[in-house]
Amino acid sequence: MSTNKFDIIIAGGGLSGLSLAWNLAKGGYEGEVLVIDSTFAPQNTKTWCFWDKADPPFPEIIFKKWKKTYFSALDFEGFLYMNKYSYYCIRQSDFKEFVLTELKKRKNFTLLEENVLDFSSNKNKAALVTKNSDTYLADYIFQSIFKPEVDRESKYPLVQHFLGFEIKTTIPVFDPATITLMDFDESFEGGVAFMYVLPFKGNRALIEYTVFSQEPLKSKKEYRSKIRTYLKEKYNLEKEDYEVKRKEYGEIPMEDQKYPATYSSKVINLGTMGGFTKPSTGYTFKRVQNYVKILSESLIKGKEPVLPAGSEFRYRYYDLLILHILSNSDKESLKVFRDLFKNNTLDDVFDFLSENTSILEDLKIMSSVPSIPFIKAIGKNLKVK
Ligand SMILES: Cc1cc2nc3c(=O)[nH]c(=O)nc-3n(C[C@H](O)[C@H](O)[C@H](O)COP(=O)(O)OP(=O)(O)OC[C@H]3O[C@@H](n4cnc5c(N)ncnc54)[C@H](O)[C@@H]3O)c2cc1C
């Protein structure tokens, strides 16, 4: 058993933990930082995508960017274009290697592979205990490992679950300039399902079957079979025409409750555990980057850390309404998605999903989709915290 003291502990060296460490290192933070994770070994189990304007985070490791998408829902299909925005992709393996290489050069950053057991704090210090019963103390701990206690259960506890194949085909069949953001599967019952395609080259793409529902599918075979059928129907690819290079499975919570900023007084929540996952979409990457930028600036200036503020009430309310619709009617959900993409530019949709709109712009988006499901959703959610 040992005790060690640091200025800051970053518990969880995944997306949010390493993003914070990177911003601190790049901003010239001089305090002692411990970054702790069960493993820093390279992993390639996630592909992070996000939309952004001209200056995306981590420009050095952007794997691919696109300006055009295919979209299909019910009787509407077509190509949609981004003007202000681009859609970017960063591979988890590139991200980890890039950030860890930089941190290893810094004398004030310590990387430790250990399993974290728990945190505690009093008004002066925060403590982290490992499974080996070692204790590490700091002024603040930033954690992305444990889910904090929330005030109430989620009203609509949906999960975004998906399985993807990254494939290499024998002949080029993909248009590398065009992603498929959503190609809805109307045959799916018990939730909303769509195919998501990221073409990296003419002969290489990630094809993901994604579902918004209460439970993941019973077996991985069901996702696999959907992908194989799609590859056959959409690209005329038989099983022997492609090789699966990598698989990606994920479950992202789509919860409507507000996460607390702190786990205990000096332990601050980051990433998914900090409620940074947008409930209605599952996108997290850019929201994490926005927060760690202002958080690291406050720490570098020697100020109290800026706590995560959460989304504005109106955006949380829109998310709640969307989750209500997704939970109650697959048909109405599909119509909402169809009209959202049919009646708005992609830039407007991304502004709205980035929570970067005026109330007037919100009203424009709201009036572009069927009103009945929203009226029903409001009727069921007149009182919210
Ligand atoms: C497959 C997948 C794909 C995704 N794609 C996108 C996307 O395209 N765009 C987007 O915006 N969001 C995406 N997300 C959602 C979200 O961005 C990711 O889940 C992201 O990794 C969340 O960041 P985080 O820091 O909260 O958690 P993580 O990145 O998971 O980091 C948590 C870290 O804690 C460590 N850890 C856990 N338990 C312990 C313990 N007891 N002791 C020590 N260490 C521990 C883990 O090893 C991990 O490194 C995706 C999620 C998944 C699962």
Ligand as a Chemical Component Dictionary entry (heavy atoms), coordinates in Angstrom:
data_LIG
# 
_chem_comp.id                   LIG 
_chem_comp.type                 NON-POLYMER 
_chem_comp.pdbx_formal_charge   0 
_chem_comp.three_letter_code    LIG 
# 
loop_
_chem_comp_atom.comp_id 
_chem_comp_atom.atom_id 
_chem_comp_atom.alt_atom_id 
_chem_comp_atom.type_symbol 
_chem_comp_atom.charge 
_chem_comp_atom.model_Cartn_x 
_chem_comp_atom.model_Cartn_y 
_chem_comp_atom.model_Cartn_z 
_chem_comp_atom.pdbx_ordinal 
LIG C1  C1  C 0 -17.926 1.859  -30.386 1  
LIG C2  C2  C 0 -18.269 3.299  -30.072 2  
LIG C3  C3  C 0 -18.203 4.257  -31.064 3  
LIG C4  C4  C 0 -18.527 5.583  -30.777 4  
LIG N1  N1  N 0 -18.493 6.498  -31.785 5  
LIG C5  C5  C 0 -18.783 7.786  -31.514 6  
LIG C6  C6  C 0 -18.724 8.750  -32.540 7  
LIG O1  O1  O 0 -18.502 8.442  -33.715 8  
LIG N2  N2  N 0 -18.952 10.052 -32.227 9  
LIG C7  C7  C 0 -19.239 10.444 -30.945 10 
LIG O2  O2  O 0 -19.400 11.650 -30.718 11 
LIG N3  N3  N 0 -19.324 9.535  -29.953 12 
LIG C8  C8  C 0 -19.107 8.223  -30.195 13 
LIG N4  N4  N 0 -19.163 7.318  -29.200 14 
LIG C9  C9  C 0 -19.592 7.759  -27.845 15 
LIG C10 C10 C 0 -18.430 8.328  -27.006 16 
LIG O3  O3  O 0 -17.771 9.347  -27.740 17 
LIG C11 C11 C 0 -17.412 7.283  -26.606 18 
LIG O4  O4  O 0 -17.986 6.254  -25.851 19 
LIG C12 C12 C 0 -16.254 7.896  -25.814 20 
LIG O5  O5  O 0 -15.219 6.962  -25.768 21 
LIG C13 C13 C 0 -16.672 8.304  -24.411 22 
LIG O6  O6  O 0 -15.562 8.902  -23.783 23 
LIG P1  P1  P 0 -15.272 8.745  -22.243 24 
LIG O7  O7  O 0 -14.019 9.433  -21.958 25 
LIG O8  O8  O 0 -16.484 9.081  -21.486 26 
LIG O9  O9  O 0 -15.108 7.160  -22.026 27 
LIG P2  P2  P 0 -13.991 6.202  -22.590 28 
LIG O10 O10 O 0 -13.397 6.718  -23.820 29 
LIG O11 O11 O 0 -14.626 4.853  -22.625 30 
LIG O12 O12 O 0 -12.877 6.233  -21.455 31 
LIG C14 C14 C 0 -13.049 5.628  -20.180 32 
LIG C15 C15 C 0 -11.709 5.036  -19.796 33 
LIG O13 O13 O 0 -11.814 4.527  -18.461 34 
LIG C16 C16 C 0 -11.047 3.332  -18.378 35 
LIG N5  N5  N 0 -11.560 2.567  -17.261 36 
LIG C17 C17 C 0 -12.805 2.031  -17.117 37 
LIG N6  N6  N 0 -12.923 1.432  -15.919 38 
LIG C18 C18 C 0 -11.724 1.585  -15.284 39 
LIG C19 C19 C 0 -11.231 1.221  -14.003 40 
LIG N7  N7  N 0 -11.991 0.597  -13.093 41 
LIG N8  N8  N 0 -9.974  1.544  -13.698 42 
LIG C20 C20 C 0 -9.174  2.224  -14.575 43 
LIG N9  N9  N 0 -9.590  2.605  -15.790 44 
LIG C21 C21 C 0 -10.849 2.302  -16.136 45 
LIG C22 C22 C 0 -11.250 2.647  -19.721 46 
LIG O14 O14 O 0 -10.183 1.773  -20.004 47 
LIG C23 C23 C 0 -11.287 3.863  -20.675 48 
LIG O15 O15 O 0 -10.027 4.124  -21.248 49 
LIG C24 C24 C 0 -18.889 5.970  -29.465 50 
LIG C25 C25 C 0 -18.965 4.980  -28.469 51 
LIG C26 C26 C 0 -18.684 3.671  -28.775 52 
LIG C27 C27 C 0 -18.811 2.621  -27.659 53 
# 
loop_
_chem_comp_bond.comp_id 
_chem_comp_bond.atom_id_1 
_chem_comp_bond.atom_id_2 
_chem_comp_bond.value_order 
_chem_comp_bond.pdbx_ordinal 
LIG C1  C2  SING 1  
LIG C2  C3  SING 2  
LIG C2  C26 DOUB 3  
LIG C3  C4  DOUB 4  
LIG C4  N1  SING 5  
LIG C4  C24 SING 6  
LIG N1  C5  DOUB 7  
LIG C5  C6  SING 8  
LIG C5  C8  SING 9  
LIG C6  O1  DOUB 10 
LIG C6  N2  SING 11 
LIG N2  C7  SING 12 
LIG C7  O2  DOUB 13 
LIG C7  N3  SING 14 
LIG N3  C8  DOUB 15 
LIG C8  N4  SING 16 
LIG N4  C9  SING 17 
LIG N4  C24 SING 18 
LIG C9  C10 SING 19 
LIG C10 O3  SING 20 
LIG C10 C11 SING 21 
LIG C11 O4  SING 22 
LIG C11 C12 SING 23 
LIG C12 O5  SING 24 
LIG C12 C13 SING 25 
LIG C13 O6  SING 26 
LIG O6  P1  SING 27 
LIG P1  O7  DOUB 28 
LIG P1  O8  SING 29 
LIG P1  O9  SING 30 
LIG O9  P2  SING 31 
LIG P2  O10 DOUB 32 
LIG P2  O11 SING 33 
LIG P2  O12 SING 34 
LIG O12 C14 SING 35 
LIG C14 C15 SING 36 
LIG C15 O13 SING 37 
LIG C15 C23 SING 38 
LIG O13 C16 SING 39 
LIG C16 N5  SING 40 
LIG C16 C22 SING 41 
LIG N5  C17 SING 42 
LIG N5  C21 SING 43 
LIG C17 N6  DOUB 44 
LIG N6  C18 SING 45 
LIG C18 C19 SING 46 
LIG C18 C21 DOUB 47 
LIG C19 N7  SING 48 
LIG C19 N8  DOUB 49 
LIG N8  C20 SING 50 
LIG C20 N9  DOUB 51 
LIG N9  C21 SING 52 
LIG C22 O14 SING 53 
LIG C22 C23 SING 54 
LIG C23 O15 SING 55 
LIG C24 C25 DOUB 56 
LIG C25 C26 SING 57 
LIG C26 C27 SING 58 
# 
